[in-house]
Amino acid sequence: MSTQTFKVAGMTCQHCVASVQEELGELPEVTNVEVSLDSGDVTVTSENGISKEAADAAVQEAGYTVAEWSRT
Ligand SMILES: [Cu+2]
């Protein structure tokens, strides 16, 4: 199991949160997505970690951008 946290910019309401959660959740390896509207922090749990490229693409699909990427 791998957990990664990054920041997403532009989310303003729970609808934004749900969109980001849905797109990231569609990535095949992802088992859980947590999004904090207040901080913009997104925590993704997956089997072996996801690439920044995959996260970027999913977040952009939802209409937002990854502001800060860090892998833990
Ligand atoms: Cu919104």
N, CA, C, O and the ligand as a Tripos MOL2 file, in Angstrom:
@<TRIPOS>MOLECULE
protein
  289   287    73     0     0
PROTEIN
NO_CHARGES

@<TRIPOS>ATOM
      1 N           0.8290   -1.2010    0.0000 N.3       1 MET1
      2 CA          0.0000    0.0000    0.0000 C.3       1 MET1
      3 C           0.8630    1.2510    0.0000 C.2       1 MET1
      4 O           1.8750    1.3220    0.6970 O.2       1 MET1
      5 N           0.4640    2.2110   -0.7680 N.am      2 SER2
      6 CA          1.1920    3.4680   -0.8550 C.3       2 SER2
      7 C           0.2120    4.6170   -0.6730 C.2       2 SER2
      8 O          -0.9000    4.6010   -1.2010 O.2       2 SER2
      9 N           0.6450    5.6000    0.0770 N.am      3 THR3
     10 CA         -0.1930    6.7810    0.2740 C.3       3 THR3
     11 C           0.5440    8.0030   -0.2260 C.2       3 THR3
     12 O           1.6990    8.2290    0.1360 O.2       3 THR3
     13 N          -0.1050    8.7820   -1.0450 N.am      4 GLN4
     14 CA          0.5000   10.0020   -1.5870 C.3       4 GLN4
     15 C          -0.4080   11.1900   -1.2970 C.2       4 GLN4
     16 O          -1.6320   11.1070   -1.3870 O.2       4 GLN4
     17 N           0.2320   12.2870   -0.9480 N.am      5 THR5
     18 CA         -0.5320   13.4990   -0.6670 C.3       5 THR5
     19 C          -0.0620   14.6190   -1.5750 C.2       5 THR5
     20 O           1.1390   14.8230   -1.7550 O.2       5 THR5
     21 N          -1.0100   15.3380   -2.1410 N.am      6 PHE6
     22 CA         -0.6540   16.4950   -2.9570 C.3       6 PHE6
     23 C          -1.7630   17.5410   -2.8490 C.2       6 PHE6
     24 O          -2.8520   17.2680   -2.3440 O.2       6 PHE6
     25 N          -1.4650   18.7210   -3.3250 N.am      7 LYS7
     26 CA         -2.4360   19.8060   -3.2460 C.3       7 LYS7
     27 C          -3.0930   20.0480   -4.6000 C.2       7 LYS7
     28 O          -2.4460   20.0170   -5.6470 O.2       7 LYS7
     29 N          -4.3840   20.2880   -4.5410 N.am      8 VAL8
     30 CA         -5.1280   20.6290   -5.7510 C.3       8 VAL8
     31 C          -5.6820   22.0390   -5.5980 C.2       8 VAL8
     32 O          -6.3110   22.3710   -4.5930 O.2       8 VAL8
     33 N          -5.4390   22.8560   -6.6070 N.am      9 ALA9
     34 CA         -5.8950   24.2460   -6.5720 C.3       9 ALA9
     35 C          -7.2230   24.3840   -7.2920 C.2       9 ALA9
     36 O          -7.4940   23.6860   -8.2690 O.2       9 ALA9
     37 N          -8.0470   25.2970   -6.7920 N.am     10 GLY10
     38 CA         -9.2480   25.6890   -7.5140 C.3      10 GLY10
     39 C         -10.5440   25.1110   -7.0070 C.2      10 GLY10
     40 O         -11.6150   25.4700   -7.4960 O.2      10 GLY10
     41 N         -10.4690   24.2110   -6.0260 N.am     11 MET11
     42 CA        -11.7150   23.6310   -5.5170 C.3      11 MET11
     43 C         -12.4140   24.6140   -4.5860 C.2      11 MET11
     44 O         -11.7910   25.1800   -3.6880 O.2      11 MET11
     45 N         -13.7070   24.8120   -4.8050 N.am     12 THR12
     46 CA        -14.4290   25.8080   -4.0050 C.3      12 THR12
     47 C         -15.6300   25.2410   -3.2520 C.2      12 THR12
     48 O         -16.1810   25.9200   -2.3850 O.2      12 THR12
     49 N         -16.0430   24.0340   -3.5570 N.am     13 CYS13
     50 CA        -17.2110   23.4860   -2.8620 C.3      13 CYS13
     51 C         -17.1620   21.9650   -2.8890 C.2      13 CYS13
     52 O         -16.2560   21.3650   -3.4670 O.2      13 CYS13
     53 N         -18.1500   21.3610   -2.2560 N.am     14 GLN14
     54 CA        -18.1640   19.8910   -2.1740 C.3      14 GLN14
     55 C         -18.3390   19.2390   -3.5480 C.2      14 GLN14
     56 O         -17.9660   18.0820   -3.7430 O.2      14 GLN14
     57 N         -18.8990   19.9740   -4.4820 N.am     15 HIS15
     58 CA        -19.0420   19.4370   -5.8310 C.3      15 HIS15
     59 C         -17.6700   19.2710   -6.4750 C.2      15 HIS15
     60 O         -17.4070   18.2750   -7.1490 O.2      15 HIS15
     61 N         -16.8070   20.2470   -6.2620 N.am     16 CYS16
     62 CA        -15.4280   20.1660   -6.7490 C.3      16 CYS16
     63 C         -14.7350   18.9550   -6.1350 C.2      16 CYS16
     64 O         -14.0610   18.1870   -6.8230 O.2      16 CYS16
     65 N         -14.9160   18.8020   -4.8320 N.am     17 VAL17
     66 CA        -14.3090   17.6910   -4.1080 C.3      17 VAL17
     67 C         -14.7530   16.3660   -4.7130 C.2      17 VAL17
     68 O         -13.9410   15.4710   -4.9450 O.2      17 VAL17
     69 N         -16.0500   16.2560   -4.9630 N.am     18 ALA18
     70 CA        -16.5950   15.0140   -5.5030 C.3      18 ALA18
     71 C         -16.0310   14.7170   -6.8910 C.2      18 ALA18
     72 O         -15.7600   13.5620   -7.2200 O.2      18 ALA18
     73 N         -15.8520   15.7710   -7.7120 N.am     19 SER19
     74 CA        -15.3100   15.5680   -9.0630 C.3      19 SER19
     75 C         -13.8870   15.0450   -9.0070 C.2      19 SER19
     76 O         -13.5280   14.1100   -9.7230 O.2      19 SER19
     77 N         -13.0750   15.6600   -8.1450 N.am     20 VAL20
     78 CA        -11.6780   15.2380   -8.0180 C.3      20 VAL20
     79 C         -11.6130   13.8030   -7.4840 C.2      20 VAL20
     80 O         -10.8230   12.9830   -7.9530 O.2      20 VAL20
     81 N         -12.4600   13.5240   -6.4960 N.am     21 GLN21
     82 CA        -12.4950   12.1820   -5.9300 C.3      21 GLN21
     83 C         -12.8750   11.1450   -6.9780 C.2      21 GLN21
     84 O         -12.3050   10.0560   -7.0320 O.2      21 GLN21
     85 N         -13.8380   11.5010   -7.8000 N.am     22 GLU22
     86 CA        -14.3240   10.5570   -8.8060 C.3      22 GLU22
     87 C         -13.2490   10.2580   -9.8470 C.2      22 GLU22
     88 O         -13.0030    9.0990  -10.1810 O.2      22 GLU22
     89 N         -12.6080   11.3190  -10.3610 N.am     23 GLU23
     90 CA        -11.6070   11.1130  -11.4180 C.3      23 GLU23
     91 C         -10.3980   10.3350  -10.9010 C.2      23 GLU23
     92 O          -9.9140    9.4180  -11.5650 O.2      23 GLU23
     93 N          -9.9190   10.7020   -9.7230 N.am     24 LEU24
     94 CA         -8.7660    9.9760   -9.1700 C.3      24 LEU24
     95 C          -9.1500    8.5330   -8.8380 C.2      24 LEU24
     96 O          -8.3490    7.6110   -8.9920 O.2      24 LEU24
     97 N         -10.3870    8.3590   -8.3810 N.am     25 GLY25
     98 CA        -10.8560    7.0250   -8.0230 C.3      25 GLY25
     99 C         -10.9770    6.0980   -9.2130 C.2      25 GLY25
    100 O         -11.0120    4.8780   -9.0550 O.2      25 GLY25
    101 N         -11.0420    6.6730  -10.4090 N.am     26 GLU26
    102 CA        -11.1470    5.8470  -11.6180 C.3      26 GLU26
    103 C          -9.8090    5.2790  -12.0500 C.2      26 GLU26
    104 O          -9.7590    4.3740  -12.8840 O.2      26 GLU26
    105 N          -8.7140    5.8030  -11.4880 N.am     27 LEU27
    106 CA         -7.4050    5.2240  -11.8140 C.3      27 LEU27
    107 C          -7.3760    3.7940  -11.2770 C.2      27 LEU27
    108 O          -7.7530    3.5510  -10.1310 O.2      27 LEU27
    109 N          -6.9310    2.8530  -12.1030 N.am     28 PRO28
    110 CA         -7.0510    1.4330  -11.7630 C.3      28 PRO28
    111 C          -6.3970    1.0160  -10.4380 C.2      28 PRO28
    112 O          -6.8930    0.1160   -9.7600 O.2      28 PRO28
    113 N          -5.3090    1.6530  -10.0770 N.am     29 GLU29
    114 CA         -4.6120    1.2010   -8.8690 C.3      29 GLU29
    115 C          -5.1520    1.8250   -7.5830 C.2      29 GLU29
    116 O          -4.8230    1.3780   -6.4840 O.2      29 GLU29
    117 N          -5.9720    2.8470   -7.7260 N.am     30 VAL30
    118 CA         -6.3790    3.6290   -6.5610 C.3      30 VAL30
    119 C          -7.4890    2.9300   -5.7750 C.2      30 VAL30
    120 O          -8.4960    2.5070   -6.3410 O.2      30 VAL30
    121 N          -7.2850    2.8160   -4.4610 N.am     31 THR31
    122 CA         -8.2810    2.1730   -3.6060 C.3      31 THR31
    123 C          -9.0190    3.1720   -2.7280 C.2      31 THR31
    124 O         -10.1280    2.8890   -2.2750 O.2      31 THR31
    125 N          -8.4210    4.3460   -2.4770 N.am     32 ASN32
    126 CA         -9.1010    5.3430   -1.6580 C.3      32 ASN32
    127 C          -8.6100    6.7470   -1.9980 C.2      32 ASN32
    128 O          -7.4290    6.9550   -2.2770 O.2      32 ASN32
    129 N          -9.5260    7.6970   -1.9700 N.am     33 VAL33
    130 CA         -9.1680    9.0940   -2.2130 C.3      33 VAL33
    131 C          -9.8150    9.9510   -1.1370 C.2      33 VAL33
    132 O         -11.0260    9.8930   -0.9240 O.2      33 VAL33
    133 N          -8.9950   10.7440   -0.4640 N.am     34 GLU34
    134 CA         -9.5290   11.6830    0.5140 C.3      34 GLU34
    135 C          -9.1760   13.0940    0.0790 C.2      34 GLU34
    136 O          -8.0400   13.3720   -0.3040 O.2      34 GLU34
    137 N         -10.1630   13.9850    0.1400 N.am     35 VAL35
    138 CA         -9.9470   15.3620   -0.2910 C.3      35 VAL35
    139 C         -10.3960   16.3040    0.8110 C.2      35 VAL35
    140 O         -11.5090   16.1870    1.3230 O.2      35 VAL35
    141 N          -9.5260   17.2380    1.1760 N.am     36 SER36
    142 CA         -9.8970   18.2770    2.1260 C.3      36 SER36
    143 C         -10.1660   19.5650    1.3610 C.2      36 SER36
    144 O          -9.2720   20.1170    0.7190 O.2      36 SER36
    145 N         -11.3900   20.0320    1.4360 N.am     37 LEU37
    146 CA        -11.7460   21.2630    0.7380 C.3      37 LEU37
    147 C         -11.0080   22.4600    1.3420 C.2      37 LEU37
    148 O         -10.5710   23.3550    0.6170 O.2      37 LEU37
    149 N         -10.8710   22.4720    2.6680 N.am     38 ASP38
    150 CA        -10.2180   23.5910    3.3550 C.3      38 ASP38
    151 C          -8.7760   23.7780    2.9120 C.2      38 ASP38
    152 O          -8.3720   24.8840    2.5530 O.2      38 ASP38
    153 N          -8.0050   22.7080    2.9360 N.am     39 SER39
    154 CA         -6.5720   22.8260    2.6570 C.3      39 SER39
    155 C          -6.2310   22.5380    1.2090 C.2      39 SER39
    156 O          -5.1590   22.9260    0.7450 O.2      39 SER39
    157 N          -7.1140   21.8690    0.4820 N.am     40 GLY40
    158 CA         -6.8060   21.4460   -0.8720 C.3      40 GLY40
    159 C          -5.9520   20.1950   -0.9170 C.2      40 GLY40
    160 O          -5.5110   19.7640   -1.9820 O.2      40 GLY40
    161 N          -5.7230   19.6140    0.2610 N.am     41 ASP41
    162 CA         -4.9110   18.3990    0.3180 C.3      41 ASP41
    163 C          -5.7010   17.1980   -0.1930 C.2      41 ASP41
    164 O          -6.8580   16.9840    0.1710 O.2      41 ASP41
    165 N          -5.0450   16.4350   -1.0350 N.am     42 VAL42
    166 CA         -5.6280   15.2030   -1.5480 C.3      42 VAL42
    167 C          -4.7170   14.0580   -1.1520 C.2      42 VAL42
    168 O          -3.5070   14.1170   -1.3680 O.2      42 VAL42
    169 N          -5.2890   13.0250   -0.5780 N.am     43 THR43
    170 CA         -4.5200   11.8460   -0.2010 C.3      43 THR43
    171 C          -5.0520   10.6470   -0.9810 C.2      43 THR43
    172 O          -6.2300   10.2990   -0.8990 O.2      43 THR43
    173 N          -4.1600   10.0330   -1.7290 N.am     44 VAL44
    174 CA         -4.5340    8.8970   -2.5660 C.3      44 VAL44
    175 C          -3.8600    7.6390   -2.0340 C.2      44 VAL44
    176 O          -2.6480    7.6130   -1.8220 O.2      44 VAL44
    177 N          -4.6400    6.6240   -1.8250 N.am     45 THR45
    178 CA         -4.1080    5.3330   -1.4280 C.3      45 THR45
    179 C          -4.1870    4.3900   -2.6280 C.2      45 THR45
    180 O          -5.2240    4.2770   -3.2820 O.2      45 THR45
    181 N          -3.0730    3.7200   -2.8990 N.am     46 SER46
    182 CA         -3.0510    2.7950   -4.0310 C.3      46 SER46
    183 C          -2.0810    1.6730   -3.7340 C.2      46 SER46
    184 O          -1.3410    1.7130   -2.7510 O.2      46 SER46
    185 N          -2.0930    0.6730   -4.5970 N.am     47 GLU47
    186 CA         -1.2510   -0.5000   -4.3850 C.3      47 GLU47
    187 C           0.2320   -0.1420   -4.4260 C.2      47 GLU47
    188 O           0.9760   -0.4730   -3.5030 O.2      47 GLU47
    189 N           0.6560    0.5190   -5.4700 N.am     48 ASN48
    190 CA          2.0870    0.7950   -5.6440 C.3      48 ASN48
    191 C           2.3940    2.2620   -5.9090 C.2      48 ASN48
    192 O           3.4850    2.6010   -6.3650 O.2      48 ASN48
    193 N           1.4460    3.1160   -5.6270 N.am     49 GLY49
    194 CA          1.6540    4.5360   -5.9130 C.3      49 GLY49
    195 C           1.2440    4.8580   -7.3400 C.2      49 GLY49
    196 O           1.3180    4.0070   -8.2270 O.2      49 GLY49
    197 N           0.8180    6.0770   -7.5490 N.am     50 ILE50
    198 CA          0.4660    6.5180   -8.9010 C.3      50 ILE50
    199 C           1.4910    7.5520   -9.3510 C.2      50 ILE50
    200 O           2.1310    8.2040   -8.5270 O.2      50 ILE50
    201 N           1.6380    7.6910  -10.6410 N.am     51 SER51
    202 CA          2.6000    8.6600  -11.1620 C.3      51 SER51
    203 C           2.0160   10.0630  -11.0840 C.2      51 SER51
    204 O           0.7990   10.2440  -11.0540 O.2      51 SER51
    205 N           2.8970   11.0410  -11.0520 N.am     52 LYS52
    206 CA          2.4480   12.4330  -11.0630 C.3      52 LYS52
    207 C           1.6490   12.6950  -12.3320 C.2      52 LYS52
    208 O           0.6550   13.4220  -12.3140 O.2      52 LYS52
    209 N           2.0930   12.0970  -13.4330 N.am     53 GLU53
    210 CA          1.4110   12.2880  -14.7150 C.3      53 GLU53
    211 C          -0.0340   11.7900  -14.6470 C.2      53 GLU53
    212 O          -0.9510   12.4370  -15.1550 O.2      53 GLU53
    213 N          -0.2200   10.6400  -14.0150 N.am     54 ALA54
    214 CA         -1.5670   10.0760  -13.9020 C.3      54 ALA54
    215 C          -2.4390   10.9590  -13.0180 C.2      54 ALA54
    216 O          -3.6110   11.1880  -13.3150 O.2      54 ALA54
    217 N          -1.8530   11.4540  -11.9260 N.am     55 ALA55
    218 CA         -2.6060   12.3280  -11.0160 C.3      55 ALA55
    219 C          -2.9540   13.6330  -11.7190 C.2      55 ALA55
    220 O          -4.0860   14.1100  -11.6390 O.2      55 ALA55
    221 N          -1.9730   14.2050  -12.4090 N.am     56 ASP56
    222 CA         -2.2020   15.4470  -13.1570 C.3      56 ASP56
    223 C          -3.3620   15.2830  -14.1340 C.2      56 ASP56
    224 O          -4.2630   16.1190  -14.1960 O.2      56 ASP56
    225 N          -3.3250   14.2000  -14.8890 N.am     57 ALA57
    226 CA         -4.3350   13.9700  -15.9200 C.3      57 ALA57
    227 C          -5.7230   13.8250  -15.3000 C.2      57 ALA57
    228 O          -6.6990   14.3750  -15.8100 O.2      57 ALA57
    229 N          -5.8030   13.0850  -14.2020 N.am     58 ALA58
    230 CA         -7.0960   12.8550  -13.5600 C.3      58 ALA58
    231 C          -7.6480   14.1490  -12.9780 C.2      58 ALA58
    232 O          -8.8350   14.4440  -13.1170 O.2      58 ALA58
    233 N          -6.7800   14.9210  -12.3240 N.am     59 VAL59
    234 CA         -7.2190   16.1780  -11.7080 C.3      59 VAL59
    235 C          -7.6430   17.1720  -12.7820 C.2      59 VAL59
    236 O          -8.6170   17.9040  -12.6070 O.2      59 VAL59
    237 N          -6.9110   17.1950  -13.8900 N.am     60 GLN60
    238 CA         -7.2750   18.0890  -14.9990 C.3      60 GLN60
    239 C          -8.5950   17.6770  -15.6240 C.2      60 GLN60
    240 O          -9.3830   18.5180  -16.0560 O.2      60 GLN60
    241 N          -8.8250   16.3750  -15.6640 N.am     61 GLU61
    242 CA        -10.0870   15.8470  -16.1920 C.3      61 GLU61
    243 C         -11.2560   16.3910  -15.3670 C.2      61 GLU61
    244 O         -12.3330   16.6700  -15.8940 O.2      61 GLU61
    245 N         -11.0160   16.5340  -14.0680 N.am     62 ALA62
    246 CA        -12.0450   17.0630  -13.1700 C.3      62 ALA62
    247 C         -12.1690   18.5820  -13.2900 C.2      62 ALA62
    248 O         -13.1550   19.1650  -12.8370 O.2      62 ALA62
    249 N         -11.1760   19.2160  -13.8940 N.am     63 GLY63
    250 CA        -11.2430   20.6540  -14.1090 C.3      63 GLY63
    251 C         -10.3500   21.4790  -13.1860 C.2      63 GLY63
    252 O         -10.5110   22.6950  -13.0830 O.2      63 GLY63
    253 N          -9.4110   20.8150  -12.5160 N.am     64 TYR64
    254 CA         -8.5240   21.5020  -11.5710 C.3      64 TYR64
    255 C          -7.0710   21.1680  -11.8770 C.2      64 TYR64
    256 O          -6.7750   20.4090  -12.7990 O.2      64 TYR64
    257 N          -6.1760   21.7420  -11.0940 N.am     65 THR65
    258 CA         -4.7690   21.4650  -11.3310 C.3      65 THR65
    259 C          -4.0680   21.0530  -10.0440 C.2      65 THR65
    260 O          -4.4290   21.4880   -8.9500 O.2      65 THR65
    261 N          -3.0600   20.2060  -10.2010 N.am     66 VAL66
    262 CA         -2.2150   19.8220   -9.0720 C.3      66 VAL66
    263 C          -1.2620   20.9870   -8.8130 C.2      66 VAL66
    264 O          -0.4610   21.3500   -9.6750 O.2      66 VAL66
    265 N          -1.3590   21.5710   -7.6100 N.am     67 ALA67
    266 CA         -0.5600   22.7480   -7.3000 C.3      67 ALA67
    267 C           0.7800   22.3730   -6.6930 C.2      67 ALA67
    268 O           1.7700   23.0860   -6.8560 O.2      67 ALA67
    269 N           0.8020   21.2840   -6.0150 N.am     68 GLU68
    270 CA          2.0110   20.9140   -5.2760 C.3      68 GLU68
    271 C           2.0290   19.3980   -5.1480 C.2      68 GLU68
    272 O           1.0880   18.7910   -4.6380 O.2      68 GLU68
    273 N           3.1060   18.8040   -5.6150 N.am     69 TRP69
    274 CA          3.1750   17.3500   -5.6100 C.3      69 TRP69
    275 C           4.2340   16.8840   -4.6390 C.2      69 TRP69
    276 O           5.3710   17.3550   -4.6800 O.2      69 TRP69
    277 N           3.8770   15.9790   -3.7810 N.am     70 SER70
    278 CA          4.9000   15.3750   -2.9370 C.3      70 SER70
    279 C           4.5580   13.9080   -2.7420 C.2      70 SER70
    280 O           3.3990   13.5530   -2.5270 O.2      70 SER70
    281 N           5.5460   13.0810   -2.8170 N.am     71 ARG71
    282 CA          5.3130   11.6700   -2.6740 C.3      71 ARG71
    283 C           5.7920   11.2330   -1.2930 C.2      71 ARG71
    284 O           6.9220   11.5190   -0.8980 O.2      71 ARG71
    285 N           4.9330   10.5470   -0.5760 N.am     72 THR72
    286 CA          5.3360   10.0900    0.7630 C.3      72 THR72
    287 C           5.3710    8.5870    0.8180 C.2      72 THR72
    288 O           5.6870    8.0140    1.8610 O.2      72 THR72
    289 CU        -17.3100   23.3120   -6.5960 Cu       73 CU73
@<TRIPOS>BOND
     1     1     2 1
     2     2     3 1
     3     3     4 2
     4     3     5 am
     5     5     6 1
     6     6     7 1
     7     7     8 2
     8     7     9 am
     9     9    10 1
    10    10    11 1
    11    11    12 2
    12    11    13 am
    13    13    14 1
    14    14    15 1
    15    15    16 2
    16    15    17 am
    17    17    18 1
    18    18    19 1
    19    19    20 2
    20    19    21 am
    21    21    22 1
    22    22    23 1
    23    23    24 2
    24    23    25 am
    25    25    26 1
    26    26    27 1
    27    27    28 2
    28    27    29 am
    29    29    30 1
    30    30    31 1
    31    31    32 2
    32    31    33 am
    33    33    34 1
    34    34    35 1
    35    35    36 2
    36    35    37 am
    37    37    38 1
    38    38    39 1
    39    39    40 2
    40    39    41 am
    41    41    42 1
    42    42    43 1
    43    43    44 2
    44    43    45 am
    45    45    46 1
    46    46    47 1
    47    47    48 2
    48    47    49 am
    49    49    50 1
    50    50    51 1
    51    51    52 2
    52    51    53 am
    53    53    54 1
    54    54    55 1
    55    55    56 2
    56    55    57 am
    57    57    58 1
    58    58    59 1
    59    59    60 2
    60    59    61 am
    61    61    62 1
    62    62    63 1
    63    63    64 2
    64    63    65 am
    65    65    66 1
    66    66    67 1
    67    67    68 2
    68    67    69 am
    69    69    70 1
    70    70    71 1
    71    71    72 2
    72    71    73 am
    73    73    74 1
    74    74    75 1
    75    75    76 2
    76    75    77 am
    77    77    78 1
    78    78    79 1
    79    79    80 2
    80    79    81 am
    81    81    82 1
    82    82    83 1
    83    83    84 2
    84    83    85 am
    85    85    86 1
    86    86    87 1
    87    87    88 2
    88    87    89 am
    89    89    90 1
    90    90    91 1
    91    91    92 2
    92    91    93 am
    93    93    94 1
    94    94    95 1
    95    95    96 2
    96    95    97 am
    97    97    98 1
    98    98    99 1
    99    99   100 2
   100    99   101 am
   101   101   102 1
   102   102   103 1
   103   103   104 2
   104   103   105 am
   105   105   106 1
   106   106   107 1
   107   107   108 2
   108   107   109 am
   109   109   110 1
   110   110   111 1
   111   111   112 2
   112   111   113 am
   113   113   114 1
   114   114   115 1
   115   115   116 2
   116   115   117 am
   117   117   118 1
   118   118   119 1
   119   119   120 2
   120   119   121 am
   121   121   122 1
   122   122   123 1
   123   123   124 2
   124   123   125 am
   125   125   126 1
   126   126   127 1
   127   127   128 2
   128   127   129 am
   129   129   130 1
   130   130   131 1
   131   131   132 2
   132   131   133 am
   133   133   134 1
   134   134   135 1
   135   135   136 2
   136   135   137 am
   137   137   138 1
   138   138   139 1
   139   139   140 2
   140   139   141 am
   141   141   142 1
   142   142   143 1
   143   143   144 2
   144   143   145 am
   145   145   146 1
   146   146   147 1
   147   147   148 2
   148   147   149 am
   149   149   150 1
   150   150   151 1
   151   151   152 2
   152   151   153 am
   153   153   154 1
   154   154   155 1
   155   155   156 2
   156   155   157 am
   157   157   158 1
   158   158   159 1
   159   159   160 2
   160   159   161 am
   161   161   162 1
   162   162   163 1
   163   163   164 2
   164   163   165 am
   165   165   166 1
   166   166   167 1
   167   167   168 2
   168   167   169 am
   169   169   170 1
   170   170   171 1
   171   171   172 2
   172   171   173 am
   173   173   174 1
   174   174   175 1
   175   175   176 2
   176   175   177 am
   177   177   178 1
   178   178   179 1
   179   179   180 2
   180   179   181 am
   181   181   182 1
   182   182   183 1
   183   183   184 2
   184   183   185 am
   185   185   186 1
   186   186   187 1
   187   187   188 2
   188   187   189 am
   189   189   190 1
   190   190   191 1
   191   191   192 2
   192   191   193 am
   193   193   194 1
   194   194   195 1
   195   195   196 2
   196   195   197 am
   197   197   198 1
   198   198   199 1
   199   199   200 2
   200   199   201 am
   201   201   202 1
   202   202   203 1
   203   203   204 2
   204   203   205 am
   205   205   206 1
   206   206   207 1
   207   207   208 2
   208   207   209 am
   209   209   210 1
   210   210   211 1
   211   211   212 2
   212   211   213 am
   213   213   214 1
   214   214   215 1
   215   215   216 2
   216   215   217 am
   217   217   218 1
   218   218   219 1
   219   219   220 2
   220   219   221 am
   221   221   222 1
   222   222   223 1
   223   223   224 2
   224   223   225 am
   225   225   226 1
   226   226   227 1
   227   227   228 2
   228   227   229 am
   229   229   230 1
   230   230   231 1
   231   231   232 2
   232   231   233 am
   233   233   234 1
   234   234   235 1
   235   235   236 2
   236   235   237 am
   237   237   238 1
   238   238   239 1
   239   239   240 2
   240   239   241 am
   241   241   242 1
   242   242   243 1
   243   243   244 2
   244   243   245 am
   245   245   246 1
   246   246   247 1
   247   247   248 2
   248   247   249 am
   249   249   250 1
   250   250   251 1
   251   251   252 2
   252   251   253 am
   253   253   254 1
   254   254   255 1
   255   255   256 2
   256   255   257 am
   257   257   258 1
   258   258   259 1
   259   259   260 2
   260   259   261 am
   261   261   262 1
   262   262   263 1
   263   263   264 2
   264   263   265 am
   265   265   266 1
   266   266   267 1
   267   267   268 2
   268   267   269 am
   269   269   270 1
   270   270   271 1
   271   271   272 2
   272   271   273 am
   273   273   274 1
   274   274   275 1
   275   275   276 2
   276   275   277 am
   277   277   278 1
   278   278   279 1
   279   279   280 2
   280   279   281 am
   281   281   282 1
   282   282   283 1
   283   283   284 2
   284   283   285 am
   285   285   286 1
   286   286   287 1
   287   287   288 2
@<TRIPOS>SUBSTRUCTURE
     1 MET1         2 RESIDUE 1 A MET
     2 SER2         6 RESIDUE 1 A SER
     3 THR3        10 RESIDUE 1 A THR
     4 GLN4        14 RESIDUE 1 A GLN
     5 THR5        18 RESIDUE 1 A THR
     6 PHE6        22 RESIDUE 1 A PHE
     7 LYS7        26 RESIDUE 1 A LYS
     8 VAL8        30 RESIDUE 1 A VAL
     9 ALA9        34 RESIDUE 1 A ALA
    10 GLY10       38 RESIDUE 1 A GLY
    11 MET11       42 RESIDUE 1 A MET
    12 THR12       46 RESIDUE 1 A THR
    13 CYS13       50 RESIDUE 1 A CYS
    14 GLN14       54 RESIDUE 1 A GLN
    15 HIS15       58 RESIDUE 1 A HIS
    16 CYS16       62 RESIDUE 1 A CYS
    17 VAL17       66 RESIDUE 1 A VAL
    18 ALA18       70 RESIDUE 1 A ALA
    19 SER19       74 RESIDUE 1 A SER
    20 VAL20       78 RESIDUE 1 A VAL
    21 GLN21       82 RESIDUE 1 A GLN
    22 GLU22       86 RESIDUE 1 A GLU
    23 GLU23       90 RESIDUE 1 A GLU
    24 LEU24       94 RESIDUE 1 A LEU
    25 GLY25       98 RESIDUE 1 A GLY
    26 GLU26      102 RESIDUE 1 A GLU
    27 LEU27      106 RESIDUE 1 A LEU
    28 PRO28      110 RESIDUE 1 A PRO
    29 GLU29      114 RESIDUE 1 A GLU
    30 VAL30      118 RESIDUE 1 A VAL
    31 THR31      122 RESIDUE 1 A THR
    32 ASN32      126 RESIDUE 1 A ASN
    33 VAL33      130 RESIDUE 1 A VAL
    34 GLU34      134 RESIDUE 1 A GLU
    35 VAL35      138 RESIDUE 1 A VAL
    36 SER36      142 RESIDUE 1 A SER
    37 LEU37      146 RESIDUE 1 A LEU
    38 ASP38      150 RESIDUE 1 A ASP
    39 SER39      154 RESIDUE 1 A SER
    40 GLY40      158 RESIDUE 1 A GLY
    41 ASP41      162 RESIDUE 1 A ASP
    42 VAL42      166 RESIDUE 1 A VAL
    43 THR43      170 RESIDUE 1 A THR
    44 VAL44      174 RESIDUE 1 A VAL
    45 THR45      178 RESIDUE 1 A THR
    46 SER46      182 RESIDUE 1 A SER
    47 GLU47      186 RESIDUE 1 A GLU
    48 ASN48      190 RESIDUE 1 A ASN
    49 GLY49      194 RESIDUE 1 A GLY
    50 ILE50      198 RESIDUE 1 A ILE
    51 SER51      202 RESIDUE 1 A SER
    52 LYS52      206 RESIDUE 1 A LYS
    53 GLU53      210 RESIDUE 1 A GLU
    54 ALA54      214 RESIDUE 1 A ALA
    55 ALA55      218 RESIDUE 1 A ALA
    56 ASP56      222 RESIDUE 1 A ASP
    57 ALA57      226 RESIDUE 1 A ALA
    58 ALA58      230 RESIDUE 1 A ALA
    59 VAL59      234 RESIDUE 1 A VAL
    60 GLN60      238 RESIDUE 1 A GLN
    61 GLU61      242 RESIDUE 1 A GLU
    62 ALA62      246 RESIDUE 1 A ALA
    63 GLY63      250 RESIDUE 1 A GLY
    64 TYR64      254 RESIDUE 1 A TYR
    65 THR65      258 RESIDUE 1 A THR
    66 VAL66      262 RESIDUE 1 A VAL
    67 ALA67      266 RESIDUE 1 A ALA
    68 GLU68      270 RESIDUE 1 A GLU
    69 TRP69      274 RESIDUE 1 A TRP
    70 SER70      278 RESIDUE 1 A SER
    71 ARG71      282 RESIDUE 1 A ARG
    72 THR72      286 RESIDUE 1 A THR
    73 CU73       289 GROUP 0 **** ****
